[in-house]
Amino acid sequence: MLSHCAALDTIDANQAIKDGETIVSRDGVYELGFFSPGSSKNRYLGIWYKKISVFTVVWVANREKPVTNTSGMFKVSREGNLLILSGGKTMIWSSNSTVSLRSNNPVVVVQLLDTGNLVVRDQNSTNPNLIWERFDYPGNMLLPGMKFGNDFETGLQRSLTSWKSPDDPSIGLYTYKVDTNGYPQHTRWRGQTLLSRLGPWNGLGFSGFPKDIPNSLYSVEFAFNQRISSVFQRIVLTWDGRILILHWIERTKEWIVYGDGAVDSCSQFAVCGPYGRCGINMRPPCSCMDGFKPKNIKEWGASHWSSGCERKTPLNFVTGDGFQRISGVKLPDTRTSWYNHSMTLGECESVCTRNFSCTAYANINIRFGGSGCLLCGRSSVQFEQRKKSTHLVAVILSAVAYAFKKRKKGLHMIFRTCGYISPEYAVHGRYSIKSHVFSFGVLVSEIISGKKNRDFNHEGCSDNILGHVS
């Protein structure tokens, strides 16, 4: 321990931590110093739990550049940069802080907090400004209070990267991050290969992830409860690619798995391919949605479903196509999606109807009857069927197959045909017996004029028959 420090959790620019010395957060929750992981002899600067008997590292600074002997030293410069030196001279690692100091005579300090955060501040500033914090660089682990995702203002990307092995904390094969292409969703990668994804946030939880019963450990927003100081919990991306929620049990002196990011076999990305349906209680798990058939019968017969499914009859935007409602599913891949937070579901359907590249739509938020609009394009992939999920997705289906479905199951669903559907349903999603009257009126106008409503134009005007008659 640093015996010459005024506070055991803080060092300033006149002090340094040598290998063998540590600082401890105020209430003794976390400790910082040099360590060697597993059987390795390399030395790394890290933070670990002080109160837990099993040595558990939560963050490593110099992951890619270890100190090969015990000559390591940790200090902070007067400009606010954290430095790791070898032999007192060779720089191994730097935090590369870019925040400008506000005071003319800065007093820079580094403090280890009881949250596990390591912060750099200028104590001489009127409002001590935060120069750097390690919570912005999570490594392979999330602790209570940490942010996860992308900062659109600063460009900072907070993601998890696995260790190479239990003995090597350098960046490994796996990454867990928020993909902001389209509507944001959590994704797990092995190199450039997408392995799995956690469906986007739907107001109550993550689509496709089991709903949590309210508890004192954390809320469904994954904002951990800071008031219970006796509970230790962490989310870790393991060296072999698993995402685990771990909870410390003091009685047995061990970490237990409270949750697993790989919920079931359907969590594997696109295991059933485009327009396939993965059922967690089915054997085999993959089948095609109603109105679709296996794209490659031979592959499906060999239990290889990644080629997915294709429509039994092609879409026809002239004669009109219907929407098939699918409930209890995880939202499809949203990387090529379009979204709007203020639209209603009826408006969402109307936009999808007018966009030939749209193949499915759904509410973004399922609370209070649903709100927001999510449109998915032609690259939409499998649907994961989950009995306890409340999400509903409407997938466009060809008119023939849609009618191929009503006869078989006797469903009472709305059939929309472009040019004949009433405006109140197209725009606001309101449907009544009067909608039939409108459609009948369109047919009568077509019979009298001998023209199709959608194909009619007059002297350069873009009106349809109804617009011309009115």
C-alpha positions as CSV (number, residue, x, y, z in Angstrom):
1,M,0.0,0.0,0.0
2,L,1.2,3.6,-0.6
3,S,2.1,4.7,2.8
4,H,2.9,8.3,1.7
5,C,-0.4,9.1,0.1
6,A,-2.7,11.7,1.9
7,A,-5.7,9.6,0.8
8,L,-5.4,5.9,0.1
9,D,-7.7,6.1,-2.9
10,T,-5.9,9.0,-4.6
11,I,-2.6,9.9,-6.2
12,D,-1.4,13.2,-7.8
13,A,1.3,14.2,-10.3
14,N,4.0,14.1,-7.6
15,Q,3.3,10.4,-6.8
16,A,3.6,7.1,-8.5
17,I,2.5,3.5,-7.9
18,K,5.3,1.0,-8.2
19,D,4.8,-2.8,-8.8
20,G,3.9,-4.2,-5.4
21,E,2.0,-1.0,-4.2
22,T,-1.7,-0.4,-4.5
23,I,-4.4,2.1,-3.8
24,V,-7.9,1.1,-2.5
25,S,-11.2,2.8,-2.9
26,R,-12.6,4.7,0.1
27,D,-14.9,1.9,1.4
28,G,-12.4,-0.9,0.4
29,V,-14.5,-2.2,-2.5
30,Y,-11.9,-2.1,-5.2
31,E,-8.1,-2.1,-5.4
32,L,-5.7,-1.0,-8.1
33,G,-2.1,-2.2,-8.8
34,F,0.0,-4.5,-10.9
35,F,-0.9,-8.2,-11.2
36,S,-0.2,-11.3,-13.4
37,P,-3.2,-13.2,-14.8
38,G,-3.4,-16.9,-14.4
39,S,-0.1,-18.6,-15.1
40,S,1.4,-15.6,-17.0
41,K,4.5,-13.9,-15.7
42,N,3.7,-10.6,-17.5
43,R,2.6,-7.7,-15.4
44,Y,-0.5,-5.6,-16.0
45,L,-2.1,-2.6,-14.3
46,G,-5.6,-3.5,-13.3
47,I,-8.5,-3.1,-10.9
48,W,-10.0,-5.9,-8.9
49,Y,-12.4,-6.6,-6.1
50,K,-10.9,-6.0,-2.7
51,K,-13.6,-7.5,-0.6
52,I,-14.1,-10.7,-2.6
53,S,-11.9,-13.7,-1.7
54,V,-11.7,-15.0,-5.3
55,F,-9.3,-12.8,-7.2
56,T,-11.5,-11.2,-9.9
57,V,-10.1,-8.5,-12.2
58,V,-12.6,-6.0,-13.6
59,W,-10.4,-3.9,-15.8
60,V,-6.9,-4.0,-17.3
61,A,-5.1,-0.8,-18.6
62,N,-2.2,-2.1,-20.7
63,R,-4.0,-5.1,-22.3
64,E,-1.8,-5.1,-25.4
65,K,1.5,-4.1,-23.9
66,P,2.4,-5.9,-20.7
67,V,5.4,-5.1,-18.5
68,T,7.7,-8.1,-18.7
69,N,9.2,-7.6,-15.3
70,T,8.4,-6.0,-11.9
71,S,9.8,-2.6,-12.9
72,G,6.4,-1.2,-13.8
73,M,5.3,2.2,-12.6
74,F,1.9,4.0,-12.8
75,K,1.6,7.8,-12.6
76,V,-0.4,10.8,-13.9
77,S,1.2,13.7,-15.8
78,R,0.5,17.3,-15.0
79,E,-1.5,17.5,-18.2
80,G,-3.9,14.7,-17.0
81,N,-2.5,11.7,-18.9
82,L,-2.3,8.4,-17.2
83,L,1.1,6.7,-17.8
84,I,2.5,3.2,-17.3
85,L,6.3,3.1,-17.5
86,S,8.8,0.2,-17.5
87,G,12.1,0.7,-15.8
88,G,11.0,4.3,-14.9
89,K,11.7,5.5,-18.5
90,T,10.0,3.4,-21.3
91,M,6.3,4.3,-21.8
92,I,4.2,1.2,-22.1
93,W,0.7,2.7,-22.1
94,S,-1.0,6.1,-22.0
95,S,-4.6,7.2,-21.6
96,N,-4.1,9.8,-24.3
97,S,-6.4,12.3,-22.6
98,T,-7.5,15.2,-24.8
99,V,-9.6,17.4,-22.4
100,S,-8.2,20.9,-22.0
101,L,-7.5,21.9,-18.4
102,R,-9.5,24.8,-17.2
103,S,-7.3,26.3,-14.5
104,N,-3.9,28.1,-15.1
105,N,-2.3,26.1,-12.3
106,P,-3.9,22.7,-12.5
107,V,-3.7,20.2,-9.7
108,V,-4.3,16.8,-11.4
109,V,-5.3,13.8,-9.2
110,V,-6.3,10.2,-9.9
111,Q,-9.0,8.6,-7.7
112,L,-10.3,5.1,-7.5
113,L,-14.0,5.1,-6.7
114,D,-16.1,2.5,-4.9
115,T,-18.0,2.0,-8.2
116,G,-14.9,0.6,-9.8
117,N,-14.4,3.8,-11.8
118,L,-11.0,5.4,-12.1
119,V,-11.2,9.1,-12.7
120,V,-8.8,11.9,-13.5
121,R,-9.7,15.4,-12.2
122,D,-8.3,18.9,-12.0
123,Q,-8.8,19.8,-8.3
124,N,-7.8,23.4,-8.8
125,S,-10.7,24.2,-11.2
126,T,-13.7,26.0,-9.8
127,N,-15.9,23.1,-10.8
128,P,-13.4,20.1,-10.8
129,N,-13.7,18.9,-14.3
130,L,-13.5,15.3,-15.3
131,I,-10.5,14.8,-17.6
132,W,-10.7,11.1,-18.1
133,E,-12.6,8.1,-16.7
134,R,-12.1,4.4,-17.2
135,F,-15.8,3.7,-17.4
136,D,-15.6,5.0,-20.9
137,Y,-13.3,2.0,-21.7
138,P,-15.0,-1.1,-20.3
139,G,-12.7,-3.8,-21.5
140,N,-14.4,-7.2,-21.2
141,M,-16.8,-6.3,-18.4
142,L,-19.7,-4.0,-17.4
143,L,-20.1,-2.9,-13.8
144,P,-23.1,-1.2,-12.1
145,G,-23.5,2.3,-13.4
146,M,-21.4,1.9,-16.5
147,K,-22.7,3.1,-19.9
148,F,-22.8,0.8,-22.9
149,G,-23.1,1.9,-26.5
150,N,-22.2,4.8,-28.7
151,D,-21.9,8.5,-27.8
152,F,-23.1,10.3,-31.0
153,E,-21.7,13.7,-29.8
154,T,-18.1,12.6,-29.0
155,G,-18.0,9.6,-31.3
156,L,-16.9,7.4,-28.3
157,Q,-17.9,3.7,-28.8
158,R,-18.3,1.7,-25.6
159,S,-18.1,-2.0,-26.3
160,L,-16.9,-5.2,-24.7
161,T,-13.9,-7.1,-26.1
162,S,-12.9,-10.5,-24.8
163,W,-9.6,-11.6,-23.5
164,K,-7.5,-14.0,-25.6
165,S,-7.4,-16.5,-22.8
166,P,-7.7,-16.6,-19.0
167,D,-3.9,-16.0,-19.0
168,D,-3.8,-13.3,-21.6
169,P,-6.0,-10.1,-21.3
170,S,-5.1,-8.8,-24.7
171,I,-8.0,-8.3,-27.2
172,G,-9.4,-11.6,-28.2
173,L,-11.7,-12.9,-30.9
174,Y,-15.1,-11.7,-29.6
175,T,-16.8,-8.3,-29.4
176,Y,-20.1,-7.3,-27.9
177,K,-21.4,-3.9,-29.0
178,V,-24.4,-1.8,-29.9
179,D,-24.9,-1.7,-33.7
180,T,-26.4,1.7,-34.7
181,N,-27.0,0.8,-38.4
182,G,-30.7,1.2,-38.4
183,Y,-32.6,0.9,-35.1
184,P,-29.9,0.2,-32.4
185,Q,-29.5,-3.4,-31.2
186,H,-27.0,-5.4,-29.2
187,T,-24.8,-7.7,-31.3
188,R,-22.1,-10.3,-30.5
189,W,-19.3,-10.9,-33.1
190,R,-16.5,-13.3,-33.7
191,G,-14.1,-11.2,-35.8
192,Q,-16.3,-10.0,-38.7
193,T,-18.9,-12.7,-38.2
194,L,-22.2,-11.8,-36.5
195,L,-22.9,-14.6,-34.0
196,S,-26.0,-13.4,-32.2
197,R,-28.0,-10.3,-31.4
198,L,-30.2,-9.1,-28.6
199,G,-33.4,-7.6,-30.0
200,P,-33.8,-3.9,-29.7
201,W,-35.3,-2.2,-26.6
202,N,-39.1,-2.2,-26.7
203,G,-40.0,-0.1,-23.7
204,L,-40.2,-3.1,-21.3
205,G,-37.1,-5.1,-22.1
206,F,-35.0,-6.3,-25.0
207,S,-37.0,-8.0,-27.7
208,G,-36.5,-11.7,-27.6
209,F,-34.9,-11.7,-24.1
210,P,-36.8,-13.2,-21.2
211,K,-38.5,-10.5,-19.2
212,D,-37.0,-10.0,-15.8
213,I,-39.1,-10.2,-12.6
214,P,-38.6,-6.9,-10.7
215,N,-35.7,-7.5,-8.3
216,S,-33.3,-5.6,-6.1
217,L,-30.3,-6.5,-8.2
218,Y,-31.0,-4.5,-11.3
219,S,-33.8,-2.9,-13.3
220,V,-34.9,-4.1,-16.8
221,E,-33.0,-1.1,-18.2
222,F,-29.8,-2.7,-16.9
223,A,-29.2,0.3,-14.7
224,F,-28.0,-1.6,-11.6
225,N,-29.3,-0.7,-8.2
226,Q,-26.5,1.3,-6.4
227,R,-28.2,1.3,-3.0
228,I,-27.4,-2.3,-2.2
229,S,-23.7,-2.1,-1.5
230,S,-23.5,-5.8,-0.3
231,V,-24.4,-7.1,-3.8
232,F,-21.6,-7.6,-6.3
233,Q,-22.7,-8.2,-9.9
234,R,-21.0,-7.9,-13.3
235,I,-21.7,-8.6,-17.0
236,V,-18.7,-10.2,-18.7
237,L,-17.7,-11.2,-22.2
238,T,-15.7,-14.3,-21.6
239,W,-12.6,-15.3,-23.6
240,D,-14.6,-18.0,-25.4
241,G,-17.4,-15.6,-26.4
242,R,-20.1,-16.1,-23.8
243,I,-22.0,-13.1,-22.3
244,L,-22.7,-13.9,-18.6
245,I,-24.4,-12.0,-15.8
246,L,-22.5,-13.1,-12.7
247,H,-23.6,-12.7,-9.1
248,W,-21.3,-13.1,-6.1
249,I,-22.6,-15.4,-3.3
250,E,-20.7,-14.7,-0.1
251,R,-22.0,-17.8,1.7
252,T,-20.4,-20.1,-0.8
253,K,-17.6,-17.8,-1.8
254,E,-18.2,-18.1,-5.6
255,W,-19.6,-16.4,-8.6
256,I,-22.9,-17.9,-10.0
257,V,-24.4,-17.3,-13.4
258,Y,-27.5,-15.1,-12.9
259,G,-28.2,-14.8,-16.6
260,D,-26.8,-15.9,-19.9
261,G,-26.9,-13.9,-23.2
262,A,-27.2,-17.1,-25.1
263,V,-30.8,-17.7,-24.0
264,D,-31.4,-20.8,-26.2
265,S,-30.5,-22.3,-29.6
266,C,-32.6,-19.7,-31.4
267,S,-30.2,-17.0,-30.2
268,Q,-27.7,-18.0,-32.8
269,F,-27.8,-15.4,-35.5
270,A,-29.9,-16.4,-38.6
271,V,-29.9,-20.1,-37.7
272,C,-33.1,-20.5,-39.7
273,G,-32.2,-18.0,-42.4
274,P,-34.4,-15.3,-44.1
275,Y,-38.1,-15.7,-43.3
276,G,-37.4,-18.8,-41.3
277,R,-39.1,-19.2,-37.9
278,C,-37.1,-20.5,-35.0
279,G,-39.2,-22.1,-32.2
280,I,-37.4,-22.7,-28.8
281,N,-39.8,-25.6,-28.0
282,M,-39.7,-27.2,-31.5
283,R,-37.5,-30.1,-32.7
284,P,-36.2,-29.4,-35.2
285,P,-36.3,-25.7,-34.3
286,C,-36.7,-24.3,-37.8
287,S,-39.7,-23.9,-40.0
288,C,-41.0,-21.5,-42.6
289,M,-43.6,-18.8,-42.0
290,D,-47.0,-19.3,-43.4
291,G,-47.0,-18.5,-47.1
292,F,-43.3,-19.4,-47.4
293,K,-41.4,-22.6,-48.3
294,P,-37.8,-23.8,-47.8
295,K,-35.5,-22.2,-50.3
296,N,-33.2,-25.3,-50.5
297,I,-35.1,-28.5,-49.8
298,K,-32.0,-30.6,-49.8
299,E,-30.2,-28.4,-47.2
300,W,-33.3,-28.4,-45.0
301,G,-33.5,-32.1,-45.2
302,A,-29.9,-32.2,-43.8
303,S,-30.8,-29.9,-40.9
304,H,-29.0,-27.0,-42.4
305,W,-31.5,-24.1,-42.5
306,S,-29.3,-21.0,-43.1
307,S,-30.6,-20.6,-46.7
308,G,-33.9,-19.8,-45.2
309,C,-37.3,-19.6,-46.9
310,E,-38.9,-17.9,-49.9
311,R,-42.4,-16.8,-50.8
312,K,-44.6,-19.5,-52.4
313,T,-46.0,-16.8,-54.6
314,P,-44.2,-13.6,-55.5
315,L,-45.4,-10.2,-54.2
316,N,-47.6,-8.3,-56.6
317,F,-48.0,-4.6,-55.8
318,V,-50.5,-4.1,-58.6
319,T,-53.2,-6.6,-57.4
320,G,-52.5,-5.9,-53.8
321,D,-50.8,-7.9,-51.0
322,G,-51.8,-8.6,-47.4
323,F,-50.0,-8.4,-44.1
324,Q,-49.6,-11.5,-41.9
325,R,-49.5,-10.6,-38.1
326,I,-47.1,-12.7,-36.1
327,S,-47.2,-12.3,-32.3
328,G,-44.8,-13.4,-29.6
329,V,-41.6,-12.9,-31.7
330,K,-38.3,-11.2,-31.4
331,L,-38.0,-8.3,-33.8
332,P,-36.0,-9.2,-36.9
333,D,-32.5,-7.8,-37.6
334,T,-32.8,-4.0,-37.6
335,R,-29.4,-3.1,-39.2
336,T,-31.2,-2.0,-42.4
337,S,-34.3,-0.7,-40.8
338,W,-36.0,2.7,-40.7
339,Y,-37.7,4.0,-37.6
340,N,-39.8,6.9,-36.2
341,H,-40.6,7.3,-32.5
342,S,-43.8,9.4,-32.9
343,M,-45.9,7.4,-35.5
344,T,-48.8,5.1,-34.7
345,L,-49.1,1.5,-35.8
346,G,-51.7,2.5,-38.4
347,E,-49.4,5.2,-39.8
348,C,-46.6,2.7,-39.8
349,E,-48.6,0.3,-41.9
350,S,-49.5,3.1,-44.3
351,V,-45.8,4.0,-44.8
352,C,-44.8,0.4,-45.3
353,T,-47.7,0.0,-47.8
354,R,-46.3,2.8,-50.0
355,N,-42.7,1.6,-49.7
356,F,-41.9,-1.3,-52.1
357,S,-38.7,-2.1,-50.2
358,C,-40.6,-2.6,-46.9
359,T,-41.5,-6.2,-46.0
360,A,-42.4,-5.9,-42.3
361,Y,-43.4,-3.3,-39.7
362,A,-44.0,-3.2,-35.9
363,N,-44.2,-0.8,-33.0
364,I,-40.9,0.3,-31.4
365,N,-42.4,0.6,-27.9
366,I,-45.0,-1.9,-26.8
367,R,-46.0,0.0,-23.6
368,F,-49.4,1.6,-23.2
369,G,-50.9,0.0,-26.3
370,G,-47.8,0.6,-28.5
371,S,-46.1,3.5,-30.2
372,G,-43.4,4.3,-32.8
373,C,-42.8,2.7,-36.1
374,L,-40.1,0.2,-37.2
375,L,-39.9,-0.7,-40.9
376,C,-37.8,-3.7,-42.0
377,G,-36.4,-4.1,-45.5
378,R,-35.9,-7.1,-47.8
379,S,-32.9,-8.3,-45.8
380,S,-35.1,-9.2,-42.8
381,V,-34.1,-12.6,-41.4
382,Q,-35.5,-15.1,-39.1
383,F,-38.2,-14.7,-36.4
384,E,-37.6,-16.2,-33.0
385,Q,-40.9,-17.5,-31.6
386,R,-41.2,-16.8,-27.8
387,K,-44.5,-17.6,-26.0
388,K,-44.1,-15.0,-23.3
389,S,-43.1,-12.2,-25.7
390,T,-45.7,-9.5,-26.4
391,H,-44.2,-8.1,-29.5
392,L,-46.3,-8.2,-32.7
393,V,-44.8,-8.0,-36.2
394,A,-46.7,-7.6,-39.4
395,V,-45.0,-9.2,-42.4
396,I,-46.1,-8.6,-46.0
397,L,-47.5,-11.6,-47.7
398,S,-48.5,-12.1,-51.4
399,A,-52.2,-11.7,-52.0
400,V,-52.7,-15.3,-53.3
401,A,-50.8,-16.8,-50.3
402,Y,-52.6,-14.5,-47.9
403,A,-55.9,-15.7,-49.2
404,F,-53.4,-19.5,-49.5
405,K,-53.7,-18.8,-45.3
406,K,-57.3,-17.5,-44.6
407,R,-58.9,-20.7,-46.0
408,K,-56.5,-23.0,-44.1
409,K,-56.8,-21.4,-40.7
410,G,-60.0,-19.4,-40.9
411,L,-58.3,-16.2,-39.7
412,H,-60.3,-12.9,-39.5
413,M,-57.6,-10.5,-40.5
414,I,-57.7,-7.2,-42.5
415,F,-56.8,-7.6,-46.2
416,R,-55.4,-4.4,-47.7
417,T,-55.4,-3.8,-51.4
418,C,-53.7,-0.6,-52.7
419,G,-56.3,1.7,-54.3
420,Y,-59.3,0.2,-52.6
421,I,-58.5,0.7,-48.9
422,S,-60.2,3.5,-47.0
423,P,-58.1,6.6,-46.1
424,E,-58.9,6.3,-42.3
425,Y,-57.4,2.8,-42.2
426,A,-54.5,3.6,-44.5
427,V,-53.5,6.7,-42.4
428,H,-54.7,6.0,-38.9
429,G,-55.3,2.3,-38.8
430,R,-59.1,2.8,-38.0
431,Y,-61.3,0.0,-39.5
432,S,-65.0,-0.3,-39.5
433,I,-67.9,-1.6,-41.7
434,K,-67.7,1.8,-43.5
435,S,-64.4,0.7,-44.9
436,H,-66.3,-1.8,-47.1
437,V,-68.6,1.0,-48.3
438,F,-65.6,3.0,-49.5
439,S,-64.1,-0.1,-51.3
440,F,-67.5,-0.8,-52.9
441,G,-67.6,2.9,-54.1
442,V,-64.2,2.5,-55.7
443,L,-65.4,-0.6,-57.6
444,V,-68.6,1.2,-58.8
445,S,-66.5,4.1,-60.1
446,E,-64.3,1.7,-61.9
447,I,-67.3,-0.1,-63.5
448,I,-68.8,3.2,-64.7
449,S,-65.6,4.7,-66.0
450,G,-64.1,1.5,-67.3
451,K,-60.7,2.5,-65.8
452,K,-58.7,1.1,-62.9
453,N,-58.5,3.5,-60.0
454,R,-54.7,3.3,-59.5
455,D,-54.0,3.5,-63.3
456,F,-56.1,6.5,-64.1
457,N,-54.6,9.9,-65.0
458,H,-56.0,12.9,-66.9
459,E,-54.2,15.7,-68.8
460,G,-51.0,15.4,-66.8
461,C,-52.7,15.3,-63.4
462,S,-51.8,12.6,-60.9
463,D,-55.3,12.2,-59.5
464,N,-56.8,8.8,-59.4
465,I,-60.5,8.2,-60.3
466,L,-61.7,9.3,-56.9
467,G,-59.8,12.5,-57.0
468,H,-61.2,13.3,-60.5
469,V,-64.8,12.5,-59.5
470,S,-64.6,14.6,-56.4
